[in-house]
């Protein structure tokens, strides 16, 4: 009898991280995040048991290997606009190996 070797295939998949910050400066404090994982059935939700967010700023995420794929509008905000409430949204990506 021969032993069958199960092949494990790894592939790179794109993770997306939406980080909102207090300004358009990547070093400004992050105020919220949403992490989108490349796995079927995952949902993006706020974890009430988690204390804080993963990165203090977009710059910290970049230092951890995330790439910015979308910068927020650089034109500034109007007083009282949604930007002042929700922050400036950066979209970052990271390619990581996942088992298929």
C-alpha positions as MATLAB code, in Angstrom:
seq = 'XXXXXXXXXXXXXXXXXXXXXXXXXXXXXXXXXXXXXXXXXXXXXXXXXXXXXXXXXXXXXXXXXXXXXXXXXXXXXXXXXXXXXXXXXXXXXXXXXXXX';
ca = [
       0.000    0.000    0.000;
       1.265    3.417   -0.816;
       0.773    6.472    1.322;
      -1.031    9.203   -0.519;
       0.423   12.624   -0.038;
      -2.170   15.343    0.147;
      -1.028   18.412   -1.743;
      -1.678   21.737   -0.115;
      -1.890   24.632   -2.517;
      -1.149   28.115   -1.303;
      -2.229   31.181   -3.188;
      -1.886   34.861   -2.571;
      -5.094   36.662   -1.777;
      -5.811   40.317   -1.242;
      -6.830   41.542    2.212;
      -8.460   44.991    2.359;
      -8.273   47.368    5.293;
     -10.382   50.518    5.394;
      -8.882   52.993    7.864;
     -10.478   56.340    8.629;
      -8.222   58.990   10.086;
      -8.597   62.495   11.484;
      -6.977   64.105    8.438;
      -5.484   63.276    5.052;
      -2.035   62.940    6.647;
      -1.128   59.212    6.895;
       0.416   59.910   10.313;
      -2.773   61.402   11.774;
      -4.623   59.261   14.341;
      -6.888   56.506   12.999;
     -10.455   56.664   14.285;
     -12.059   53.536   12.784;
     -11.321   50.461   10.715;
     -13.000   47.731    8.696;
     -11.017   44.632    7.718;
     -12.227   42.631    4.699;
     -10.715   39.140    4.614;
     -10.486   37.144    1.340;
     -12.393   34.153    2.692;
     -15.920   33.104    1.778;
     -18.473   33.611    4.503;
     -16.537   36.243    6.456;
     -18.386   39.333    7.533;
     -17.147   42.737    8.551;
     -18.472   43.800   11.901;
     -17.466   45.660   15.024;
     -16.085   43.335   17.700;
     -17.427   44.631   21.032;
     -14.737   42.707   22.952;
     -11.863   44.335   21.073;
     -10.139   47.274   22.698;
      -9.218   49.896   20.109;
      -8.216   49.347   16.501;
      -5.263   47.479   15.002;
      -3.233   50.537   13.972;
      -2.841   53.985   15.508;
      -2.408   55.521   12.048;
      -2.276   54.679    8.356;
       1.478   55.096    8.597;
       1.641   52.338   11.244;
      -0.283   50.025    8.887;
       2.133   50.860    6.052;
       5.062   49.998    8.343;
       3.366   46.613    8.920;
       3.278   45.825    5.190;
      -0.050   47.317    4.067;
      -0.112   49.269    0.764;
      -2.371   52.272    0.222;
      -4.570   51.714   -2.844;
      -6.908   54.678   -2.300;
      -6.261   58.038   -0.689;
      -9.068   60.220    0.655;
     -10.099   63.367   -1.171;
      -7.346   65.926   -0.575;
      -9.521   68.999   -1.150;
     -10.517   69.371    2.495;
     -13.906   69.331    4.113;
     -16.730   71.716    4.528;
     -17.573   72.615    8.089;
     -20.291   70.310    9.427;
     -19.843   67.734    6.646;
     -19.815   63.948    7.043;
     -16.016   63.955    6.703;
     -15.747   65.705   10.054;
     -17.864   62.960   11.620;
     -16.501   59.857    9.873;
     -12.957   60.912    9.049;
     -10.862   60.539    5.926;
     -10.963   57.013    4.539;
      -7.838   55.289    3.270;
      -8.080   51.864    1.633;
      -5.081   49.592    2.066;
      -4.237   46.128    0.764;
      -1.953   43.334    1.835;
      -1.262   40.205   -0.198;
      -0.947   37.098    1.960;
      -0.703   33.357    1.419;
      -3.865   31.317    2.044;
      -4.534   27.615    1.693;
      -6.886   26.851   -1.203;
];
